[in-house]
Amino acid sequence: MTARGLIIAAPQSGAGKTTLTLALVAALKRRGMTVRAAKAGPDYIDPAFHTAALGQACINLDSWAMPGALLDSLAAQAAAGAELLVIEGVMGLFDGANAAAGCRGATADLAAHFRLPVVLVLDVARQAQSAAAVVRGFAAHDPAVRIAGVILNRTASEKHRALIAGALAALGVAVFGAVPRDAALALPERHLGLVQASEHADLTALINRLAAMAERHLDLDAVAASAAPLAAAAAPRASGRCAVPPPGQRIALAQDRAFSFVYPHLTAAWRDAGAEIVTFSPLADEPPDGGADCCWLPGGYPELHADALAAARRFMAGLREFAATRPVHGECGGYMVLGEGIEDAAGRRHAMAGLLGHSTSFAKRKLHLGYRSARLLADGVLGRRGAIVRGHEFHYASLTAAGDDECFAELADGEGQALGKAGGRRGNVSGTFFHAIAAA
């Protein structure tokens, strides 16, 4: 494998990792470099921006949910034909589940596993020389994780930058650039993170502005030179063996602004296994393909489009007709739509498919966040009864009525603590707030 790689990480969330990763890969691509991107941990939104910038799918790499063989296979596939693989971290560099080292879902796990250097993004808006103490601690915390250099983000002035750079020079830590505060470069956010890439009318212009910012304020040559050979086994495509089996031979997959959260490694694994994927848009009032043998409603933002979905008569009728004879599965937002109704943020109730008996509310918001291990309670689209599937939950919706359907799975959190039974199944229909990542 000839590709080199590096990891963009930070001491904490909100430091600007996504913006700077996007700026960096876009600027390097403008130079003619063949760049690929990956995202650490469970995330649907950030990878869509990297995909838009590079024109290539951005895969996820998750050391908690994915077996080592799948990590190596996905990294090898992402790096194939590339000069540089840039992995954007998740949360703080060492943040993850309370699990064994190397299996925490932490960005540091990937740095150690692939033996890649880390470029640390420091939000210095509220500090100066103290940034050096932060870097010293991160550099010494784990000998398997090497800090190659830092990028200073949200500097206030040239004097501010010089103060921090001087303190870091005493540590022998390279400064790859300093980005001034600029609200115009911030990516807009909503309750699950950034506003989706597909919703930006001027996304190309934004990416170009970020690339220009990187060209002005970052030492692109030094960043690229800091990369190291990727230590991943050039394994055969292990995605079909280690991910999640295809739920059907011909899969009707909902895809639009309300249903966009599906991991590319899963759809790739389904295709590798010989399955065909046919997309449709519920927001455009399209029913699932009548020739499919399974329908998959992924997560997304149905709570923001509940009125349009409730009015999508062809979609709802087609979904009910499909479910009468073939499997239908919903993850998170898809699960919400399979229920009796969704209450939006204003407290208005919108009737949904009624294929499962629960109801959900976005008005009564509560954050549900974390890794999940699911033991399946019956044969179904994710595997056989008793199979273990690893994934995560990330939603603010609450169940306002549980219904009386059979439960879908028995859940445990990232530390193995039992969370009880969850989700629902009725006839050919199943659903859960749980997003599947890989078979255990």
N, C-alpha and C positions, 0 to 999 in steps of 0.2 A: 504494500500500500504506500503510495507516494504522498498522499495528502498530509498536510500539517494542520494542527488545530490549536485553539486557545479558548478560554472560557472568560466571559464577561460576568463578573459577580460584584457584590456590594456588601457592606456590613449589615444592611437592613433593607426592607422593602421601601419603595418610594424614592430611592436614590437617583433614579434615572436610567436604570439598566436597559429597559426596552428602547427608549429614545436613542440612547447612545449606541446600542447594538444595531438598531436600524440605520442610524447615520453612518456607522462604520462600514457595514456590509454594502450599503448603497454607494459610498464613496470608493471603496475598493473595486466594486463592480465597474464604476465609471472609468477606473484606471485600466480596465481590461482584464482584471484578475477573475478567475473562475472561483466563485465563493458559494458555499452552501451554509445553511444555518440549521441549528437544532435548539430546542428549548428544554431546559431541565424541569422535571416535575410535571404535574397535571395542569395543563393550561391549553385552552382552545384559542384565546383571543390574540395573545402576543405572536404566536406562530403565523397567524394570518397576515400580519404586517410584514414579517420577514419573507413570506411567500410572495406578497405583492412586490416587494423591493427586488427580489431575485428572480422571480418567474419560475421558481422551483419549490416544491413542497418542503415545508419545515417540519421535521419530525420531532416527537417528544422522546426524551430519555429519562427514565424514572427508576432509580436504584431500589426503591421500596417495592414497587408494583411489578417490575419486570425481572425475570430471571436473567442471569449474566449472559446466557447465550443469546437472548433477544436483544439485550443492550449492545453486544458486540455486532450482531447481525445488522441492526438498524444503523449503528454508527458507520459500519463498513459500507452499507448501501448509500448513506448520505454523503460519505466522502468520496465515493467512486467517481473518478473523472474530475475531481475538484483539486484546486491548489490549496485552498484554505477552508476548514470547517470552523465556524464560529458558534459556540454554544452559549446561549444566554442563560444565566442562572435563575434561581427562584429564591425569593425571600432573602435572608442573609446567607452568606457563604456556608456557614456551618449549621444552619437551621434545618430541622427535619423531624421525623418521628423519633420517639424514644425507643430506638431499636439498635441492633448490633451495627457496629461501624461497617460502612460499605453497603448497608441495607436500610438507610434512614430516609432516602429520598432527598438528601441534601446535595447541594451543588458540589460540596467538597468531596462527596463520594465519587462523582464523575471525574473530578480532577485527579483523584488518586487512582481510580480504575483505569483511566485512559492515559495517565501520566502526562496530563496537559497543564501548561502554565495558566495562571489566573491573572487577568487584568482587573484590578479592583477599582470600582467607581465610587468615589467619595463625594457625598453631598456636603460641601463645606460652607453652606449658606450661613451657618451659625457657629462656626469655629475657625480658628487659624492654625497656629502651631500645634494645637492639641491633636490635629489630624495625624501627626507623626506618631503619637502614642497609640492611636487606633491601628495604624498600619503595622507598628512594631508588634502589637498583640496578635494581629491576624497572621503575620509572617511567621511567628514563633509557635502558634497554637497547635499545628499538626505538621510534623516533618514530611508527611507524604503530600502536602499541598504547598506548591511553590508560587509565591506572588512575584510575577514578572515585572510589574510596574503598576502605576495608578493613573487614573484620569480624574482630574479635579472638576467637579460639576457645580454650577451655580456660584461661580466666583463673583465677587462684588466689584473688583477693580484690579489693576495691575499690581498695586501694592499688596492687596490681599493674596493674590496668586504668589507673589515673590516671598511673602512670609511663610507660606505653607511649603513652597518648593525648597526653601532654605532649610527648613526643619527636616524635610524628607531627604535632602542631600546628605545630611549627617548620618542617615541610616543606610545610605547607598542604594536607595530605592529610586528607580527611574520614574520620571513623570512624563507620561506620553501625551499630555495636553491638558489644557484648562478651558472649560466652556463657561462663558459668562451667563449670568441670569438672563433669561429671555422667555417671557411667558408665551410668545408666539410659537415657540418650538415645543411647548408642552402638548402631549396627546390628551384629548378630552376623555373623561372617565364617567362611568355610571356604576350601579350597585354591584356588578360582578367583575369590575375591572375597567379596562379601556373600552370606549365605544368601538364597535366592531369595524374592522378595516373596510368591509363592504359598504358601510354607511357613510364613508367620507367621500363627498362629491369631488373634492380636490386632492385625493390621496396621492396621485402622481406628483402634483406640485409640492405637497408636503414632503414627500420622500426626496425630491430634488433640493428643497430647502435644507433638509437635514444633511444630505450629502455635502452640500456647499459649506454648511457649518463645520462638518468634520474636516473638510479640506482646509478651512481657515484655522481651526483651533487644535487639531490633533496631528501628531507626528505619525502619519499613516505608515511610513516606511518602518519606523521603530516598532509599532504595534505588530505589523505583519512579520517582522524579523523575530519577534519574541515567541512566535508559534513553535511548537515542537511536533515531531512525528506522532501520529495517532497510534496508540498502543491498543488496537482492537484486533481481535482475531478475524481474519478474512473468511468468516464462516459462510456456509451456504445460507440461503434465505431461510432463516429460522422463524420468520414471522408467522407462517401458517401453523407451525408446531407449538409455538409458545404464546401466541396471542389469544384470540377467541375464535372458535370455529365459525364458519359462515352460517348464518341462521337459515339460509335457503340457497337454492341453486340460482334463482333469479330474485334479487332483492329490490323491492321498491323503497327507496330512501328519500325521506322528506328533506329538502334542502332549500332554504330561503332565510330571510332575516329572523324569522321566528324559530327556525330549526337549523342550526348551523354547527352544533357542537358534536362533531364526530372525529375521532382521531384518524389521521391518515394511515398510521401503521395498521389499524384494524381493516380499513377498506382495502389496503394493499394486500393484507393477509387473505381476505375473502377472495380477491381476484386471483391471487397466487393459487388458491385452492380450487379455482375453476368457476367461481361464482360470477354472475353478471349483476351489475348494479345499475338500476334505472331510477334516476332522480325525478322528483315531482315537487311542485310548490303548493302547499296548502294555502298560502296567502294569495296565490293567483287562482284559488278555488279549483285546483287540480286534484282529482282523486288518485289513489295509488294505481299503478299499472295493473290492468286486469290480467295480464299474462304472468305476473310475478307469483311466487309461491310463499313469500314472506314480506311483511311491511315493517319498516323500522322508523320510528319517530325519535330522532335524537333530541338532545337538550338544546336550549337557546333562550329566547326571550318571548315566550307566548304571552306572558303577563303584560307585555307592552303592546301586543297585537290581539288581545282577547276579543275585542269587539269585531275585528275583521274575521277572526277565526270562527266566531259564533255565527257570523253571517255567511260563511263559506258553505253553502248548502250542498254543492256537488262534492266537495271534499268530504264533508261529514257523512253524506249518504254513501259515497263510494267506500269510505273507511268501514262503515258498519257492514256493508255488503261483503267486503273483503274479509272481515273478521268472522263472518258466519261460516267460512270454510277453510281459512288459512290463518297462520300465526300473525299476530300484530304485537309488536313490543315497543314500549316507550321508556326512554331514559329521561329523568328529571323533567324538563319542560314537556317532553313527549308524554310522560306519565301524567302530568297535570292535565293535558288535553284529553287523555283517555278517560278521565274522571267525569263526574256529573257537572261540575262547574268550576270556574275560576273567578275569584273576587279580585278586582284590580286594585291599584294603589288608592283610588278614590272611594273604595268600598262598593263599587257596582259589581253585581254578579252577572257573569256571562255563561250561558249554558254551553257545555262541551259535548263530547261524543257519547258519554254515558255508557261506555263499554266496561268500565270498572266503577265501583260504587263510592269512591272517595270524592271529596271536594277540597279545594285548596284556596288559600288566600294570600295575596301579596300585600293587602292592607295590614294584616297582622304579621308583620315581618319579624323574623328571627333568623340569625345567621346559623347555618348548618355547614360545617367545614371540616374536612379531614379525610384521611385515608380510610378505606373500608375493605374488609375481607368478607366476602359473601359466600355462604354455603347454600347452594341451591336446594330448594325443598321439593322440587319436582323436575322431571325431564322438561326441557324447553329450549329456547333459542340460544341461551348462553352455555348449554351443556347438559349433562346428565344429572339426575338427582344425586346430591352429595358432593358434586364437584365444587371446588373452591375457585372463585374468580376474585382477582384483586382490582381495586379501583378507588374511587373517591366520591365524596359529596361536596357540592358547593352551591348553595342556594339560600335564598331568603324566604321562600314561600313556606307556609305552615299548613298542615292538615287541619281543616276545620271539621271534617267528618271522615272517619276512617273507613266507613262502609263495612260490609260483611263478607268480602271476598277472601279466598284462601291467600295466605301470605306467600310472597315470592321467594324470599331468602332470609337466612339468619345471619345477622351482621356482627362483626367485631371491628373495633377501631384499629388504628395503626400500631397500638401497643398490645393488641390481642384481647382487650377488654370487651366482654360481650355487650352488645347494644340491643339485643332482642330481634324479633322478627319484623320484617318490613316489606313494603311493596305489596302488590296484589296480583292475582291471576284468576281468571274466570274463562272457562272454555278455551278458546284459541288466543285469548288476550292476556298479556302480562305487562307489568310496568313497575318501575322503582325509581326513587330519587338517585340511586347509585349509578355512577358512570363506570362502565367496565374498561379496564386497561389491558389486562393479561390474565391468562389462566395461571394458577399457582403451580 
